[in-house]
Amino acid sequence: MTKVAIWCREKTENLIGVGKEIPWNVPSDSRFFADVIAEQNVVFGRKTFETIPKQVLEKCEVWVLSSLQQEDEQMPKNEHWLSDIRHFKEFEEDLYIGGGAQVYDAFVNGAPKLMPDIIVDCVYSSEINSKLEGEKITITPCVETMRKKYFKITDDFEKDGVSAALWVKKGDFVEQSVLKRLLLLLENR
Ligand SMILES: NC(=O)c1ccc[n+]([C@@H]2O[C@H](COP(=O)([O-])OP(=O)(O)OC[C@H]3O[C@@H](n4cnc5c(N)ncnc54)[C@H](OP(=O)(O)O)[C@@H]3O)[C@@H](O)[C@H]2O)c1
């Protein structure tokens, strides 16, 4: 029932990607992302899904948003493709929103019932890989909504140039067990 968005954005431009890639490499942050989504329902846009190593998703229920439908007998049983985001309005289990920008925006700035209850806001403030070519992908509208409609409920947890904090939607009850799980993961990052 609890929706959690998790991203790592670059500090000055809210950049999350260049073309298909994330323009930095912080192994502890990638591990943290994998730990947060482990054994959970996680939703990605098709473009991000194509970039995530399969072993990271082995123990997740993976939901892929796309207008292209995949009906393939070879497809892993834990992979579900769907074209209509409204499926998640009444989703009865916890859901982790793993990006990219189109998907964060559809949840954070979409219908109220889609809005994440919690945002795990990781902020990278070091050098960007400038050799990557492709469109710069940013999430400024999501960050603006976060600042307006969410409370920051933790201090910043710093590790390897990434500062992470939890934000909770104003005015809503938040499931304490989910918060506790995220806090533990943050502390042990
Ligand atoms: N730094 C981070 O934390 C982080 C996290 C995740 C991703 N990223 C980066 O973000 C970039 C990708 O982001 P992106 O915005 O370009 O793509 P994306 O959100 O990953 O995927 C976009 C695709 O998802 C599908 N889609 C999105 N919204 C939909 C909706 N409401 N209903 C149905 N289908 C929907 C469409 O697929 P079809 O075209 O198949 O219809 C669309 O083309 C990459 O650079 C990736 O590395 C960074």
Ligand as a Chemical Component Dictionary entry (heavy atoms), coordinates in Angstrom:
data_LIG
# 
_chem_comp.id                   LIG 
_chem_comp.type                 NON-POLYMER 
_chem_comp.pdbx_formal_charge   0 
_chem_comp.three_letter_code    LIG 
# 
loop_
_chem_comp_atom.comp_id 
_chem_comp_atom.atom_id 
_chem_comp_atom.alt_atom_id 
_chem_comp_atom.type_symbol 
_chem_comp_atom.charge 
_chem_comp_atom.model_Cartn_x 
_chem_comp_atom.model_Cartn_y 
_chem_comp_atom.model_Cartn_z 
_chem_comp_atom.pdbx_ordinal 
LIG N1  N1  N 0  19.826 8.359 -11.430 1  
LIG C1  C1  C 0  18.757 7.610 -11.180 2  
LIG O1  O1  O 0  18.338 7.431 -10.030 3  
LIG C2  C2  C 0  18.023 6.969 -12.310 4  
LIG C3  C3  C 0  17.008 6.034 -12.042 5  
LIG C4  C4  C 0  16.323 5.473 -13.130 6  
LIG C5  C5  C 0  16.659 5.847 -14.431 7  
LIG N2  N2  N 1  17.660 6.737 -14.631 8  
LIG C6  C6  C 0  18.012 7.186 -15.978 9  
LIG O2  O2  O 0  16.842 7.768 -16.562 10 
LIG C7  C7  C 0  16.948 7.647 -17.988 11 
LIG C8  C8  C 0  15.680 7.049 -18.539 12 
LIG O3  O3  O 0  14.581 7.881 -18.228 13 
LIG P1  P1  P 0  13.482 8.248 -19.333 14 
LIG O4  O4  O 0  12.559 9.239 -18.743 15 
LIG O5  O5  O -1 14.180 8.582 -20.614 16 
LIG O6  O6  O 0  12.761 6.865 -19.613 17 
LIG P2  P2  P 0  11.922 5.863 -18.674 18 
LIG O7  O7  O 0  10.980 6.621 -17.805 19 
LIG O8  O8  O 0  12.833 4.881 -18.057 20 
LIG O9  O9  O 0  11.114 5.060 -19.807 21 
LIG C9  C9  C 0  10.295 5.746 -20.672 22 
LIG C10 C10 C 0  9.397  4.741 -21.369 23 
LIG O10 O10 O 0  8.547  4.117 -20.408 24 
LIG C11 C11 C 0  7.233  3.984 -20.924 25 
LIG N3  N3  N 0  6.350  4.833 -20.141 26 
LIG C12 C12 C 0  6.684  5.892 -19.363 27 
LIG N4  N4  N 0  5.601  6.405 -18.757 28 
LIG C13 C13 C 0  4.560  5.635 -19.144 29 
LIG C14 C14 C 0  3.161  5.655 -18.854 30 
LIG N5  N5  N 0  2.614  6.588 -18.031 31 
LIG N6  N6  N 0  2.369  4.713 -19.428 32 
LIG C15 C15 C 0  2.900  3.772 -20.258 33 
LIG N7  N7  N 0  4.213  3.710 -20.569 34 
LIG C16 C16 C 0  5.033  4.629 -20.026 35 
LIG C17 C17 C 0  7.330  4.357 -22.400 36 
LIG O11 O11 O 0  7.758  3.165 -23.020 37 
LIG P3  P3  P 0  7.483  2.805 -24.587 38 
LIG O12 O12 O 0  8.360  3.740 -25.379 39 
LIG O13 O13 O 0  7.918  1.363 -24.696 40 
LIG O14 O14 O 0  6.014  3.007 -24.826 41 
LIG C18 C18 C 0  8.455  5.371 -22.393 42 
LIG O15 O15 O 0  9.098  5.526 -23.642 43 
LIG C19 C19 C 0  18.189 6.802 -18.264 44 
LIG O16 O16 O 0  19.284 7.661 -18.502 45 
LIG C20 C20 C 0  18.401 6.077 -16.940 46 
LIG O17 O17 O 0  19.734 5.665 -16.758 47 
LIG C21 C21 C 0  18.354 7.295 -13.591 48 
# 
loop_
_chem_comp_bond.comp_id 
_chem_comp_bond.atom_id_1 
_chem_comp_bond.atom_id_2 
_chem_comp_bond.value_order 
_chem_comp_bond.pdbx_ordinal 
LIG N1  C1  SING 1  
LIG C1  O1  DOUB 2  
LIG C1  C2  SING 3  
LIG C2  C3  SING 4  
LIG C2  C21 DOUB 5  
LIG C3  C4  DOUB 6  
LIG C4  C5  SING 7  
LIG C5  N2  DOUB 8  
LIG N2  C6  SING 9  
LIG N2  C21 SING 10 
LIG C6  O2  SING 11 
LIG C6  C20 SING 12 
LIG O2  C7  SING 13 
LIG C7  C8  SING 14 
LIG C7  C19 SING 15 
LIG C8  O3  SING 16 
LIG O3  P1  SING 17 
LIG P1  O4  DOUB 18 
LIG P1  O5  SING 19 
LIG P1  O6  SING 20 
LIG O6  P2  SING 21 
LIG P2  O7  DOUB 22 
LIG P2  O8  SING 23 
LIG P2  O9  SING 24 
LIG O9  C9  SING 25 
LIG C9  C10 SING 26 
LIG C10 O10 SING 27 
LIG C10 C18 SING 28 
LIG O10 C11 SING 29 
LIG C11 N3  SING 30 
LIG C11 C17 SING 31 
LIG N3  C12 SING 32 
LIG N3  C16 SING 33 
LIG C12 N4  DOUB 34 
LIG N4  C13 SING 35 
LIG C13 C14 SING 36 
LIG C13 C16 DOUB 37 
LIG C14 N5  SING 38 
LIG C14 N6  DOUB 39 
LIG N6  C15 SING 40 
LIG C15 N7  DOUB 41 
LIG N7  C16 SING 42 
LIG C17 O11 SING 43 
LIG C17 C18 SING 44 
LIG O11 P3  SING 45 
LIG P3  O12 DOUB 46 
LIG P3  O13 SING 47 
LIG P3  O14 SING 48 
LIG C18 O15 SING 49 
LIG C19 O16 SING 50 
LIG C19 C20 SING 51 
LIG C20 O17 SING 52 
# 
